[in-house]
């Protein structure tokens, strides 16, 4: 079992299961297509939790529509948030998001596109 600490979030990953500890609550996430009320998969929920905790956003991770824009008129993130989020993703998932990647607009377009990129490139 691997443990990572990001801000106030502890993540333990084992095979197709992730344990998220955000303080008082521990929830087990399975890599399956079960959707929450916003249509998030378990993987999207885990990335939403990472996003909310790393950026200290005042939104509930479950409330983030997976197809909503992350920057500008959507969730309202900015370029500083992108740098902080990229660092949190590197720490949690073991790969580096590069600032010079020409696909960054596509990668960071929404929670769904970001999660897809993470799932395709993660090393842990």
C-alpha positions, -999 to 999 in steps of 0.1 A, spaced: 0 0 0 13 34 -9 5 66 11 7 101 -3 0 133 17 -13 164 -1 -24 194 19 -50 180 42 -56 148 21 -41 114 26 -44 90 -3 -36 53 -1 -37 34 -34 -39 -4 -38 -47 -20 -72 -81 -7 -83 -90 7 -49 -81 41 -35 -87 52 1 -92 90 6 -88 104 41 -99 140 43 -97 142 81 -127 126 99 -140 107 69 -124 78 50 -140 66 19 -130 37 -4 -131 44 -41 -132 16 -66 -121 20 -102 -156 13 -117 -181 34 -136 -204 40 -107 -215 76 -110 -224 101 -82 -252 127 -85 -230 150 -107 -222 121 -130 -186 117 -117 -169 83 -118 -149 71 -88 -117 83 -106 -132 117 -113 -143 120 -77 -108 113 -65 -93 140 -88 -121 164 -77 -111 158 -41 -74 164 -50 -84 196 -68 -105 209 -39 -80 201 -12 -48 212 -31 -63 245 -41 -83 249 -9 -115 256 -29 -147 264 -11 -168 239 -31 -177 203 -24 -159 179 -47 -191 160 -54 -207 193 -68 -181 196 -96 -197 188 -129 -172 166 -147 -178 184 -180 -177 220 -166 -147 241 -176 -120 243 -149 -108 278 -159 -125 311 -166 -162 310 -165 -165 274 -152 -149 266 -119 -129 299 -121 -93 286 -118 -64 307 -130 -28 301 -140 -15 300 -104 -41 273 -97 -28 253 -127 7 253 -113 -4 242 -79 -27 216 -94 1 202 -116 23 199 -85 -4 181 -66 -10 157 -95 28 150 -98 29 141 -61 -2 120 -60 0 102 -94 37 100 -101 40 118 -134 48 153 -144 25 177 -162 47 200 -183 39 237 -188 51 236 -224 27 207 -234 7 220 -263 -23 199 -252 -26 217 -218 -58 235 -229 -73 201 -237 -59 183 -207 -72 210 -182 -104 217 -201 -126 198 -175 -125 174 -146 -133 146 -171 -105 154 -195 -80 159 -167 -90 126 -151 -86 108 -184 -51 122 -189 -42 112 -153 -55 77 -158 -36 73 -190 -2 85 -176 -2 77 -139 26 56 -124 10 50 -91 
